[in-house]
Amino acid sequence: MIDKTTQMMDAGMRLFETEKPFGTVLGGIKTEMAKYGKVLRPNEIVDSELPEASSGCDLFLDRSTRFKTKYISCSLEDAGIVGTTPDGEDIHRYAASLKEGNKNTNVGIYVACSLVIIWAMLGWLISEGIGWIALIFAILGIYGAWRMLRPSQDNAKLANRFLDTFEKAK
């Protein structure tokens, strides 16, 4: 199930040139994205199911976990013919633009809050009521919860990796 409330943000765009037709290029992008999760094509999704900023995309990657929803959408556009190869084939220019979004799930939020409580109680039990030791454990729990609840940085890095791969592919 796709979470429509996930906010999608621009992750970048790359221009690249190849003699391959649009369908072959889109298939190659889908193959690359499929290594990281479930890829949906426009005929497999209804625009009402996607986050608002991703409607009209050509490919939608869902790589969500139990704790975070992580999405990457890809729109591919033909930017025209820029020349011909020595064999007489047309060289096309394509523009691939990506958007990425991630959000904590309710399970992730509950686990993070539980982490703070468990670490604080553990600190209090170990310290036998000494306040500063319990405080250290509580701070460690808060730090762990912050690490869990902060936005996923690997999603943005993956989007950049996709853009670099698209640019290098021929």
Backbone torsions as a table, in degrees:
resi	resn	phi	psi	omega
1	MET	NA	128.6	-178.8
2	ILE	-88.6	132.2	179.7
3	ASP	-85.4	108.7	-177.0
4	LYS	-69.7	-17.2	-176.6
5	THR	-86.6	-1.5	178.1
6	THR	-69.0	129.9	-179.1
7	GLN	-84.6	124.5	-180.0
8	MET	-99.8	135.5	-179.3
9	MET	-123.8	153.5	-179.8
10	ASP	-63.4	128.5	-179.6
11	ALA	-110.1	-3.9	175.7
12	GLY	130.9	170.3	-179.7
13	MET	-146.3	144.0	178.0
14	ARG	-133.7	140.1	170.1
15	LEU	-98.0	138.1	175.8
16	PHE	-147.9	157.8	-176.9
17	GLU	-119.9	140.7	177.5
18	THR	-159.0	158.1	176.9
19	GLU	-87.9	-2.4	-178.2
20	LYS	-76.0	148.1	178.2
21	PRO	-73.4	167.8	-175.1
22	PHE	-55.0	-48.0	-177.0
23	GLY	-61.7	-38.7	179.3
24	THR	-67.8	-41.1	178.6
25	VAL	-64.4	-44.8	179.2
26	LEU	-62.7	-39.3	176.7
27	GLY	-63.8	-38.8	177.0
28	GLY	-65.3	-40.1	178.0
29	ILE	-65.6	-41.3	178.9
30	LYS	-62.5	-41.5	178.5
31	THR	-61.5	-42.3	179.6
32	GLU	-66.0	-41.7	-179.1
33	MET	-71.0	-31.8	-176.7
34	ALA	-65.1	-16.3	177.4
35	LYS	-66.8	-18.5	-171.9
36	TYR	-114.5	0.1	179.4
37	GLY	162.0	-163.3	-177.4
38	LYS	-87.8	122.7	179.9
39	VAL	-104.2	128.5	178.8
40	LEU	-110.1	138.3	175.8
41	ARG	-98.9	166.0	-176.3
42	PRO	-56.4	-33.9	-179.3
43	ASN	-76.4	-9.9	179.1
44	GLU	-97.5	-8.8	-177.6
45	ILE	-129.0	152.8	173.1
46	VAL	-104.9	136.2	-177.7
47	ASP	-54.6	-27.5	-179.6
48	SER	-70.7	-15.3	179.4
49	GLU	-86.0	-21.5	-175.5
50	LEU	-86.5	155.8	169.7
51	PRO	-58.0	149.0	-172.1
52	GLU	-55.0	-40.9	-176.8
53	ALA	-71.7	-13.8	-177.7
54	SER	-101.6	-0.5	-178.2
55	SER	-64.0	138.9	-179.3
56	GLY	89.0	7.6	179.8
57	CYS	-78.4	159.6	179.6
58	ASP	-86.7	-33.1	179.3
59	LEU	-139.5	144.7	-179.9
60	PHE	-133.8	116.1	-179.1
61	LEU	-97.1	123.7	176.4
62	ASP	-109.3	109.9	179.3
63	ARG	-123.0	42.2	-176.7
64	SER	-72.6	153.1	173.3
65	THR	-118.3	-178.3	178.9
66	ARG	-66.4	-26.6	-174.7
67	PHE	-99.4	-23.8	-178.6
68	LYS	-140.3	145.0	168.1
69	THR	-95.4	129.6	-178.5
70	LYS	-132.5	122.7	-178.4
71	TYR	-129.1	148.7	170.0
72	ILE	-137.0	127.6	177.1
73	SER	-113.3	147.7	-177.7
74	CYS	-128.7	131.2	172.4
75	SER	-118.4	127.2	-179.9
76	LEU	-113.9	131.3	179.9
77	GLU	-129.4	141.1	175.4
78	ASP	-82.5	121.8	-177.3
79	ALA	-101.7	16.7	174.1
80	GLY	104.2	176.5	179.7
81	ILE	-96.0	131.4	-176.7
82	VAL	-110.4	-2.9	179.7
83	GLY	164.0	-167.1	177.8
84	THR	-133.0	154.8	175.7
85	THR	-81.5	166.6	176.1
86	PRO	-58.7	-23.0	178.6
87	ASP	-84.1	-4.0	179.1
88	GLY	93.8	5.5	178.4
89	GLU	-81.5	144.9	177.7
90	ASP	-73.1	139.9	174.1
91	ILE	-101.0	119.0	-178.7
92	HIS	-96.2	148.3	171.1
93	ARG	-107.7	130.7	179.8
94	TYR	-121.2	151.1	175.4
95	ALA	-119.5	118.7	176.9
96	ALA	-107.7	122.2	177.6
97	SER	-119.8	136.4	-177.1
98	LEU	-116.5	147.6	170.0
99	LYS	-128.3	142.3	179.0
100	GLU	-130.8	150.8	178.1
101	GLY	-152.7	147.2	175.1
102	ASN	-148.7	155.0	-174.5
103	LYS	-156.3	147.1	176.3
104	ASN	-74.3	141.2	173.7
105	THR	-87.8	168.3	177.5
106	ASN	-61.8	-37.3	178.8
107	VAL	-61.1	-43.9	179.6
108	GLY	-62.6	-39.5	179.0
109	ILE	-66.7	-43.1	179.4
110	TYR	-64.6	-40.3	179.1
111	VAL	-65.2	-41.9	179.8
112	ALA	-64.3	-43.2	178.1
113	CYS	-65.1	-39.9	177.2
114	SER	-63.2	-36.6	179.0
115	LEU	-60.0	-44.1	179.2
116	VAL	-62.6	-46.1	-178.2
117	ILE	-65.1	-44.7	-179.1
118	ILE	-62.8	-44.8	-179.8
119	TRP	-65.9	-38.1	178.5
120	ALA	-65.6	-43.4	178.7
121	MET	-66.7	-40.1	178.0
122	LEU	-60.8	-43.3	178.5
123	GLY	-63.3	-40.2	-179.8
124	TRP	-67.3	-40.8	179.5
125	LEU	-68.1	-41.1	-179.6
126	ILE	-68.7	-39.3	-175.0
127	SER	-80.6	-9.4	-178.4
128	GLU	55.0	41.6	173.9
129	GLY	93.9	-0.6	176.9
130	ILE	-75.5	118.4	-169.4
131	GLY	-62.8	-40.8	-173.5
132	TRP	-71.8	-29.7	176.8
133	ILE	-70.7	-41.7	177.2
134	ALA	-62.7	-37.1	178.9
135	LEU	-64.4	-41.1	178.2
136	ILE	-61.5	-45.1	178.4
137	PHE	-63.8	-39.5	178.4
138	ALA	-63.5	-41.0	177.8
139	ILE	-63.8	-39.9	176.4
140	LEU	-62.5	-40.0	177.0
141	GLY	-64.5	-41.2	178.1
142	ILE	-65.3	-40.4	177.8
143	TYR	-62.7	-44.2	178.0
144	GLY	-62.1	-40.7	178.6
145	ALA	-66.2	-40.7	177.3
146	TRP	-61.0	-41.5	178.4
147	ARG	-62.5	-36.3	179.8
148	MET	-74.1	-36.1	-172.5
149	LEU	-90.3	-13.2	-178.9
150	ARG	-70.0	158.8	-179.3
151	PRO	-59.9	144.4	-178.3
152	SER	-70.5	120.7	179.8
153	GLN	-86.7	-21.3	-178.9
154	ASP	-70.3	-24.8	177.5
155	ASN	-66.7	-44.1	178.6
156	ALA	-67.4	-38.5	177.9
157	LYS	-65.1	-38.3	177.9
158	LEU	-66.0	-39.1	177.6
159	ALA	-61.9	-42.3	177.1
160	ASN	-64.2	-38.7	178.1
161	ARG	-63.9	-40.5	176.5
162	PHE	-60.3	-46.8	-178.5
163	LEU	-61.6	-41.0	177.7
164	ASP	-65.3	-38.8	178.5
165	THR	-65.5	-42.1	180.0
166	PHE	-62.4	-40.8	-177.4
167	GLU	-67.5	-36.6	-177.5
168	LYS	-81.6	-22.3	-175.8
169	ALA	-69.3	145.7	177.5
170	LYS	-123.7	NA	NA
